[in-house]
Every structure is written in structure tokens, then in C-alpha cells.
Amino acid sequence: MFRRTFWFTAGAAAGVWATSKAHAKLRKLAPESLVAQAADRAVEAGGRLRAFAADVRDGMAVREAELDEALGLTSEPPALPAPRRPALEAGRGAARVIEGRVEPADPGRPGDPKHPHPTTPNNRNEDH
């Protein structure tokens, strides 16, 4: 009788174990679980890509510094030219700088022969 009880208990335990494993596999293969697994893997891949891009950028900066040093180049950016808007900032009555030359202010009024152009810009969007 003890033998039968042992084998009955062993069979019941094996059945419970197999059932729990089968349910776990089914839950793992459910659509929601597959979506969650894919999202986790995508997040991990994104992190690895970000780390790889940072490593590449660091390597590029190191190599660029090596090349600059080997070629004797300076890493300082070239100086920017001076701003070219003194006429707009100074107004109409002030002298203007055009292509490096200073031209005196013109005291004439619009409509004079000295000022053939109107003071307002032409609206090119109007109907013709």
C-alpha cells in the first residue's frame, strides 16, 4: 500500500510540475508577452546603439586631435568677419559702410532726383 501511495504522490507532483511549466510557456508565448519582450529588446538595442555612437564620437575626436597635431593644424576656429549691418543700425541720416568704403549720409528726401527709389520696399506679392 505504501508503494501505491508513493507512486500516486509522485505522479500528482509530476502532473502539477508539468502543468505549471506548460502554463508558463503559454503565458510566455501570449501576444502581450511577445510585445513586452520585443519592447525590452528594442530598448536594450537602443542603449547599445547609443553607447556605440558615443564611443565612435569619442574615437573621432581623439583621431581628429591626433591628425591636427601631426599636420600642425590649430584647432581654433577661424575668426568671424565683422557684422555687415551698420547701415541698418545707424539709421538713414548716418554714414554708411558699403564694401569697406564709408559713404556720407545723403541729406536729400525721397522723390528728389538724388533719391530715385522710394523709402518703402516694393511688395512683390501684389497682383500685376
Secondary structure, DSSP 8 states (H G I E B T S, - for coil): -HHHHHHHHHHHHHHHHHHHHHHHHHHHTSHHHHHHHHHHHHHHHHHHHHHHHHHHHHHHHHHHHHHHHHHT---S-------S-HHHHH-SSS-EEETTEEE------TTSTT--S-SS---TTS--
